[in-house]
């Protein structure tokens, strides 16, 4: 079972390296990428300065394996990569990297979109919004 978790923000260098590694895979004709970034939302006159992510990792990795198998069964993918942050990620930093590859664009695009929704809705990962006044609250995911 592959560990999808990264401590802290996901670096752009890591993302670029992941993309570059696929150049040698010449059966791939399309990639689709989703990058989740922490927003500096304003909630009750407070600004989100960071999100602290936690997870029930064993269960999350098991669920991710189930999602992975379902997506590979449904779409003609060549590759799928998912990386999710744990710990503190500041506003403006990346917290989720989803990367799908396929021989053709429609499969890569549709698989990536569905994969992001499944991750957001089904993985036991929680975010605590930390505000600029050092208070916090648990984040509630909104659709879209």
N, C-alpha and C positions, 0 to 999 in steps of 0.2 A: 504494500500500500504506500503510495507516494505522499510525502509530507508536502502540503500546499502552503504551510504557514511560514512567514518571514517575520522576524522580530523588527519592529519599527517600519518606517516607510519603505516602499519599493523604489529603488533607484532607477533613473532613466538609463544609466549605463547597463544595468541588468536587463532592462527591456530591449535595448539596442543589441546587446550580445545575444539574447534569445532569438531575435529576428535574424541576425547575421548567421547564426548556426543553421538556419533553414535554407540558405542559399545553395547548399550542396544537394538538397533533396529536390531533384529536378522533376519528380512526378507531381509536385505541388504547382497548382496554377493560381491559387488565391489564398490570401490570409485575411482574417478579420480580427480586430483587436478592440477590446474594451478596456479603458483605464478609468478606474474609480478614484476620484480626488476628494479630499475632505474640504467641504465648503465652510466659509466663515458666516454661517447663518446668523441672523439676529432673532433671538427668542426672548420675549419679555424684556426688551431693551438691553440684553446681554449678547455679546458676540462670541460665537463658538471659536475658540482658539486651537482646539485639538479634539481628537476622539481617541479614547483608550479602548482598544479592542481586546476582548477576552473570548475564550471558547472552551467548550467541552471537547478537547481535541480528539480523543479516541472516537467518540461518536461522530464528530464532524468529518474525520477522515474516512470512516466507514460509509457515511452518507455520501461523501464526495465520490467514493468508488462506485456506489450504486448509480449516482447521477452520470458519472463518466461512462459507465457501461451502457446506460440507456441512450445517451447522446450518440455514442459510437454505433449503436444498433440502428438508430433512426436516420443518421446522416452518413454520407460517404466521406468521412474525414480521413485525413492522413495523420494529423497530429492535433493534440489538445493540451494546453498548458494553463494551469490556474495557480495563482499565487495571491494569498490574502495576508494582510498585515495583522500582527498581534502587538499589543503594547501601544505606546503613544505615537500618533501620527498627527502632525500639526496641520492647520489649515493651509491649503495649497499643495500639500504633499500627496503622493499616490498611496492608496490603501488596497487596491484590487487590480490585478492584471489578468485578463482572460484573453487567450490567444488560440484561435482555431485555424487549421489549414486543411485544404481539400484540393482535389484536382480542378474543381470549378467553383466560381464565386458564390452561387446561391447556397450551396451546402455550407460553406465557411461562414457566411453572413447569418443564415438562419440558425445554425448550431450555436454560434456565439451569442446571439440575442436570447435564445432559449436557455442557454447555460447560465447567463448572468441572472435571469429571473429565478431559476432554480436555486442558485447560490444564495441570492438575497432572501428567498422565501423558505428554504428548507435547511440550510446549514445552521447548527447551533453556535452562532457567532453573535456576540453582543457588543454594542458600542456605548460607551459612556461619554457624553458630550461634556467637555471641560470648557467653561466660559472664561472670558477675560477677567472676571472678578473672582476667579478661583472657585466658584461654585460649580456644581455639575448636576446632570440628570441623565437617565438612560435614554438612549436614542430610540425613536419609533420610526421604522422604515415606512416610507410612503411609496405608493406605486408610481412607476415611471421613472 
